[in-house]
C-alpha cells in the first residue's frame, strides 16, 4: 500500500516501487508511521492476495467446462466438481480431440500451479512477518494479535484454494513466529519486573506472616485474587465482544 508510505518524508512512491518487499517492510518500523497503518497495509495486501487466488480459481474452473454457456454464471463456476471426469464427459459430447488436448493441458497446469502460487504467497508473507516491523516491541501485543487473526483468515482462504496440505507449512511458520514474539514479550516483562524490584525501596512491615496462614496461605490468597480478576475480565468481555480470556490468547493454540 504505497499511500501509507507517503507519510514518511524522503520516501516517494516512485522510490517505493523500486524497493523489494523486505526493504519496504523494514521502512515501516521508522518512527513517523503509526502501528495502525501496518495493520491497514496488511489488510489491503491480503485483500489483493485473496482476489488473486479467487481469480486463479475461477480461471481453473472455467477450463473444466469451457464450451458451456453456464460457465459464464458465477454460481456455476463456484461448483464443486470432479474436474477430470467432467472434461472426459465433454469429450463424449463431440469436442475436437486437438481442442480437448489443449484444454486438459491448460487445466492440469492450472491445478498444478496452485502449489507454486501459494508457495510464492507464503514466501512473501514470511519476509514481512519475520521483519522488524512485526517483532516485539516494534509491534504491540494487541496489534500482533490482530495481525495473526488476519493471517489465519488468509490461511483459511489458502486451504479452500489449494487444500490443507499446502497450508500446513504456512501454519508451521506462523507457530514459530508466534513463539518468537511471545518469548520476546515474556523476556521484556521479566526484565521490567527485575528492574522494578531492584529500584524498589524495601522496608520491613510489622505484620506477622502467620496471620496469613504462613507462606502457603499467602500464595493461596494471591492465587484466589488472580482467578477472581480473570473471571471479572472474562465477564466484561463476553457480552460486548463474545471474546473469552482463552480467545485473547488463541495464538497459543498454534503450539
Beta strands, then each sheet from edge to edge (+ up, - down):
end
